[in-house]
Amino acid sequence: MDRKRKMRGALVMAALLGTAALWGCERSEQGRTESANGNGAALDRVAGAEEDAVPSGVVELKPIDKAGLEKLLAETDAKVVLVDYWGSWCPSCMQKFPHTVELHDEYVDQGLKVVSLAVEYESETGPAAALEFLKKQNATFANFVADAKYEDFDAAIEAFDVGQFPTYRLFRKGGERIANFESGEGHEEIEAAIKKALEEQPAPSQQ
């Protein structure tokens, strides 16, 4: 590991210990350490994630690469798409994820499509932990995990161009990005952008 990465890991460790819940998770060796120590402990820190929660619908997690995501965005029938980039190693991602579920429930009938995309440090245990969490959140929308074709975590985040977790991106039908929100920005700003985008065009049922 080079000096820059070591410095980045140290800085992120301090950020996670002091402000992870507020600002989010940087890509870092600290996240890798959390994952290695057990994703279950991180899941327990999530507000509202009950141990015996049972999803009311089907919750799936499928691999996707950059080309696959671009195709999905280009071909969707939804008027607006919200993509939540997160990871099971990131406490802030999981703390804020219920807001993503709320946005889906509130605006799906108005033309919003929600997509979650997990980028995991551990290729073997990460997807399983992510799916467990998604089931507890009853995330019945489209859920993906970065394809195993990427050699490691760094390759995956480079492919999807994500530097901070969680990151939220808003797209119009056809794949045009209209907004980008990083972890320091609040749920209210994201919801306002969704409402504005939906108001600019009718819901699919009205076409």
Salt bridges, closest charged atoms under 4 A:
GLU29 OE1 - ARG32 NE 3.23
GLU34 OE1 - ARG45 NH2 3.22
GLU51 OE1 - LYS136 NZ 3.89
GLU60 OE1 - LYS62 NZ 3.80
ASP65 OD2 - LYS149 NZ 3.28
GLU102 OE1 - HIS99 ND1 3.51
ASP105 OD1 - HIS104 ND1 3.05
GLU132 OE2 - LYS136 NZ 3.58
ASP154 OD2 - ARG5 NH2 2.40
GLU158 OE2 - ARG27 NH2 3.42
GLU176 OE2 - ARG172 NH1 3.21
GLU191 OE1 - HIS187 NE2 3.62
GLU200 OE1 - ARG172 NH2 3.13
